[in-house]
Amino acid sequence: MLNSPTKDTSVSALPILHVDLDAFFASVEVLDNPELRGKPVAVGGAGGRGVVASASYEARCRGVYSAMPSVVALRHCPDLIILPGRFSRYEEVSAHFLEILSEFTPVFEPLSLDEAFGDVSSLSRLGVDALEAATDLRRRIATEIGVGSGIGLGRNKLFAKLGSKRAKATFEDGVIHEGPGVFVVTPEVEREWLDTLGVRSLWGVGPAMGERLGRLGIRLIKDLRSVEESTLARHVGRAMAKTLVEYAEGIDERPVEADRVNKSIGHEETFAKSVVDEAELHRHLRRHVAIVTRTMRESEQVARRIGIVVKFDDLTSVSRSHTVPQALDDEDAWASIAIELVDSIPRQGAVRLMGASLSQFAPRASSSTQMVFDFGISGAVESTPEEQQLRRESLREALDDIRARFGRSAVGTGIEFHRGQVAVAGQRERHAFGPESTENQ
């Protein structure tokens, strides 16, 4: 039996909103270059190993979708315009989006640059109609930022997110059909969806999970209601099994977490030409570690755990991780650990992809360590990561201040320079979605 909706099922009483900006990266590119309007545009890597990160509606009409290999996208749409992406610009637009949302409700939870949940339960207590407010929110996003959005209103996160997808445009025979913009998930719609939608519609069910469930004969959400949770747990794990069983009944008790913080920060790169040389691997790894460490420092955090991933040309992947007793925010300290991790991986040929991530965050505490520059004095004993963290604190702060004032490319270490520029400076800008080409590499 399906979980009963809240007693008051009027639109004004629906407590959860989910807003998702339309084709965000591609929309920002069109916004900044009006000549692209009406053309098939994608943001991604244009090279043979690149992937599409975002596609305009005109591109989607031609069969181009996110996560599609760029070579496949170009076969579907030979005149597709693929742009490399500008994360700093996307972050700027995202900040404006969240500022507008914060005026709508103080209780909101960003999920990514282009989507967020909002708790709008206070609106009904103030006598404000949630549908009218959501419609106004969508109008403000369109007029003040210049991009479209889809908004779902539901009694929990599950239905609100499904609703925002239904609010957007659809595509049929190469024709764009505008969506309602704001979609209200009524109890009748809930029952229909839980009986007709596929399991891939559910939060957390990606291609691999969907295939696993399909092998169990579970293709629709309603199929989950005929499977024992214990049986499901043997195939997807206890936590996921419990979640799926609850979703199948329309149950989702997750609150909107206004103070939600990142659980991890990562960066990875698919190389245009696979890497064999160990020194070159170390150089790339140091760059990845610097990117995630500096991103973490911008949010005033430190981390205790680092993870690295390496994918070889045969497409096998190997991961390693290490947790330190003392939280760190120094890129060189983390890099020394990351290099040890990657050196512990048996070589299985050339490396196609490499990435690094930090996790187990804590707030950064201020201190007053005297600045000491390490010039690598001959005969000195190699310092530990903790010693590196302590010794370079004032230097890190000074360099971060310079980058904050003059841009991320204003200063860098010797190893970060590539073709006369600071390669780390752009954060995720360079080859964010795969390499452009193998030329000049």
C-alpha positions, 0 to 999 in steps of 0.5 A: 500500500502506498504511503499516504500523502500529507493530510493537506494536499493543496498546492499551498501546503506542498513543502518541497521545491526542486529547481533545475536550470535548463542545459546550464553550461550550454545555456550560459555559453549561449547567454554570453554569445547570442550568435549561438542562439538556436544552434546545437551547442554542447559543452564538453571535450571535442577530442576523441576521448571527450564527453558531452557535459551539457547540451542545448535543447537544439542539440538534444533534438538531434540526439545529443545528451549529457555523458555521451562521447563527443565522437558519438554526439558529432555522428548524431549532429555533425554541425554540433558546436562543442565548447570547452567550458568555463567553470569560473563563469558557471560558478558566477552564474550559479552564485546569482541563482542561489542569491535569488533562491535565498530571497525566496526561502532561507532554507535551501540545499544546493545539489550542484551549480544548477540545481537546488532543493528549497523548503517552502513550508513557511509560505503556507503559514504566511498565506503565500501560494507556493505555485504563485511563488514558484512561478515568480521564482522561475520568472526572476531566474529567466529575467535576471540571469537569462536562463530557463528552469524547471521547478517541481513542487511536491510533498518530499524530495523524491516527488519534487525532483521528479516534478522538475524534470516533468516541468521541462521541455520534451523532444519528439521527432526533432521538435521541442515541446515546451513544458509547463515550467512549474509542475505540481505533483498531486496525490493522483500524479504520485500514484500514477508515477509509482505505477508506471515510471521505470526504476531509472527515474529514481534518485541514485539509480544510474545505468549500472544500478538499473542494469543490476535491477533489470537482471532481477526482473525489476524494471518499473518502480512498482516491481520493487513492491513485490521484492523482499527488502532482504532479497534486494539487499543481497544485490544492492546493499542494505542501505540502498535496498531500504531506500528503494523500498521506501521510494517505491512506496512514495516515502522520502523523509530526507529534510532540506539541509540548509547547511549541507557541505560537500562530502568530497572535492575531486578532479580528474582528467582523461589525457589526449595521449595516454601517459607512460612516463612516471615523472609526467604522471607525478606532474599531472597528479600534483596538478590535480591535487593542487586544484582540489586542495585550493578549491577546498581552501576557498571554502575554509576547510581542511581534509583528512582523507585523499583518494586517487584513481587511475584508469589504464588503456584497457579501461581497468580502474584502480583506486587508492586512498589514505587517511591522515591523523591530522587534517591538512590543506597544503597541496604539497603535503597532499601531493606527497601522499598521492604520489606514494599512493599512485606508485603503489599501483602495479602498472598495467600499461599506459594511463588513460585517466587520472584523478584525485579527491579530498574528503572527511572535511573539517572547518579550517582553524586559524593560526599564526605560523611564521612564514618559512620558505623551503628551498630544499637544502641539501642534506635535509631530511625529507619532511612529513606531510604534517611538517609541510602543512605547518611550515608553509601555512603563512606562504599558502595564505600569502599566495591565496591572497594574491590569487584572490586579488589578481586571479588564479593565474597570477602566481604558481609554483614551477611545476605548475607552469605549462607553455608559459602559463600557470596550468593549475590556475584555471581550476577545472577549466583545462580539459574539464570534460576530456581533451580537445585533441592530440595536437600540440600535446 
